[in-house]
Amino acid sequence: MDLKDLLNQEIDLRKSSNVPLAFYIKKYLRYWYLFLGGVLLLCGAALAYIYYTPEQYEITSTLMINTNSEARRSFSNNTVLDDLEGYQTANIVENEVEILTSVSLIKKTLENLGLHNTFYVADGFKRFKEIYGDEVPVTIRYNKINEPSSDFSEMAKLEILDNQTFELEMEDGIKTLHNFGDQISNLYGEYSIHLKENLQGLYPKRLSFTYNNMQEMAFSYREAINVEPTNKLSTVISLSLLSSVPEKGKQILKALVDVYNTEALKNVNSTAANTLAFIDEQMEKLTTELAEIEKAVETYKNENAISDLSAESQLYLQNTGITKQKLAEYDINFQVLNNLEENLTNNTNLSDMVQGSLLIEDETLTDLVKKYNESQRQRQRLLNGTTSDNPLIKNLNEQLLNLKSNLIENIRSSKKSIQVAKESLQQNAATIEERANRVPHIERELLNITRQQAIKQENYQYLMQKREESILSLAATSVSNARVIDPPIAGPYPARPMKKLMMIFAFFMGLGIPFALIYANDYFFGTIGLKNEVEALSKVPIMGELSHENQKAIYLGTPQYKSLSGEQLNLIWTNMKFASMQKSNQVILTTSSIGGEGKTFFSINLARTIGLSGKKTVILEFDLRKPSVFQQLGVKTNKPGICEYLTNEAYTTRDILHLSEENPNIFLIGAGKLSDNPLQVMNSPRLAELFVELRGKFDHIIIDSAPIGLVADAFSLSPFVDMLAYVVRYYYTKTNHLKLINEIEEKGKFSNPVLILNGAKSEHSYGHGYGYYYDQKTAKT
């Protein structure tokens, strides 16, 4: 293995090193007060939140939605919906979820429970606890309710003075004295406050209560109540609600289910109720007509002394009665069909139902009517929980229009059939009438009267039968739309706030926020603090460190002065020679990220170190924007410099070279008269001639260039540079500045880049012993 392989192996080891954990621990522990303050602040805030946030218990209940034909299709047996049963089953649970969470249903629930007021009692410093039910010693009875405005949040105070009187204080501070039961009138309405009877034990004397806007409260509970199916394959629905008063939460969920079932039964029974009303109206008319006919028969028989009819008259009456009864049924059916046709033709409102379907004998037409009414009920139920823009509503509207068209067409066809049958019966009746001429006139008149009586009697019995069927159907549909599986149950422990979790979260946030702030500050504004940190963040090999010197403007490496930094410079120069494979006449460019990192200090002292070894060295002041080599050395000269040489061919290297007074092996070339455009000057063709000539005269050329992180001047010198010495200063160079040297190394913008660490202290090296040695003993010669 040759020298180059050993050097590459050393560089690879340095690239793979990591920052010691002890360094990070020490760095973050310096800000222990931030971590302590963060933990105390966040935990204090969490404790305050827990203290002022009421404990909330989770109230849960489960329901099973009935999907049987009685509950779903109610009074009518809709064959069209039967054909779509698979679609109905898939969507019925989602529909019921929407209905259960509708604002109108929740508002009716709250009104049924009388939650127009919410009562509180003091429970510690600036904290109130809600009370409900038996815990409240008073009741408020409203005669008139005015809904408070949604932006009003006034809380009234009530103090019970004795069993007869109380003091009421509104938020404006006005106190009024009242007797229990007195009528109170204000902007909320008219009401009276009563003390509950048979109060046992201690009860709160001072209460606070709010006047609730029921609409706003319904919207609030809509967000608080969670309703969702337990899984996609069942019709079981889970209800949950967070409540600071478990009993109140249970009452709300229970009342919600009761109101839901009540409203569902109302919708289900609407068709049966409408049909019963229609039948009762027709029966009332028939009862009056039957009474009149029976009286006429009695009067006619008395006037004509009729006791019995002949056999022929009996036969005539029998045949005539059957014929006329059939004609009457046709008339009734025809009249019902006419009414249905007029209602369907003239009524453009899709919300009205078709009545009187039970009086139709045609089963096909009856089924269509029932399908139409069932679709109406389903549409009304969905409108209670959603808007008319819902796709399900639009789908039902299309079904209703199609059913209406089919109904009208079927009615007209039935009317034609009835008309044909009626004409046939009328012809038969005419034949019977001819035979009736043989019956005495008086008997024929009696038969006409009794015939009318029989027809009315048959119609009455028919309506009575249909009325009984409607009552039975109505009773059969009195089944709850949802069956309670688990009644509302409150959890044994508060669900919110989660005290332990919140405290743990606050503790770690108290540690995490300062950590994040320190990390962000280090990342964006932090500086390099450790050699191992540089090795972990940069791919460029480190040549060595320069220790921090308390003395200013001191240059090291003279024969009269030896120091730790001087030895470090010797080590750095030795490492640089190995890195350059002992290349002769090499050009070393010294730069940094920003000013103040010690690149000029390093350039001068590196030149002196090389000069002490007997090598001829020249320093080029190529910082053409802010040169400082001559200034730091205290050299004053009127000689031209680099700018004059590059812009004027009359100048030679002899004209710009300046010999150092301290060492005959060290020469200086200053920047000269600064130009307004340094880049243009550095792009001069004479630049290459300068380096060719200097390489022939000197063993080493050291360039002190402008900071590479601020301007791009140094990149113009890249073709002539054999090694780039990038100076990093502890606690000055920012961490993200190392990205620049990494980019230079990755893209090969400079040959052989290396790092020089400046401003080192004893804690930066972690194990290197030369610092300790020179702290204990310093040699002077």
Secondary structure, DSSP 8 states (H G I E B T S, - for coil): --HHHHHHHHHHHHHT----HHHHHHHHHTTHHHHHHHHHHHHHHHHHHHHHS--BEEEEEEEEE--SHHHHHTTS--HHHHHTHHHHHHHHHHHHHHHHT-HHHHHHHHHHHT-SEEEEEE-STT-EEEE-GGG--EEEEEEEE----TT---EEEEEE-SSSEEEEE-TTS-EEEEETT-EEEETTEEEEEEE-SS--S---SEEEEEE--HHHHHHHHHHH-EEEES-TT--EEEEEEEESSHHHHHHHHHHHHHHHHHHHHHHHTHHHHHHHHHHHHHHHHHHHHHHHHHHHHHHHHHHHT-----HHHHHHHHHHHHHHHHHHHHHHHHHHHHHHHHHHHH---TT-----GGG---HHHHHHHHHHHHHHHHHHHHHHHS-TTSHHHHHHHHHHHHHHHHHHHHHHHHHHHHHHHHHHHHHHHHHHHHHHTTS-HHHHHHHHHHHHHHHHHHHHHHHHHHHHHHHHHHHHT-S-SEEEEEEEEE-SS--BS-HHHHHHHHHHHHHHHHHHHHHHHHHHT-B---HHHHHHH--S-EEEEEE--SSSS-----TT---HHHHHHHHHHHHHHHHTTT-SSEEEEEEESSTTSSHHHHHHHHHHHHHHTT--EEEEEE-SSS--HHHHHT-------HHHHHH-TT--HHHHEEE-SS-TTEEEE---S--S-HHHHHT-THHHHHHHHHHHH-SEEEEEE--TTT-SGGGGGGGG-SEEEEEEETTTSBGGGHHHHHHHHHHTSSSSEEEEEEEE-HHHHSS-SHHHHHHH-----
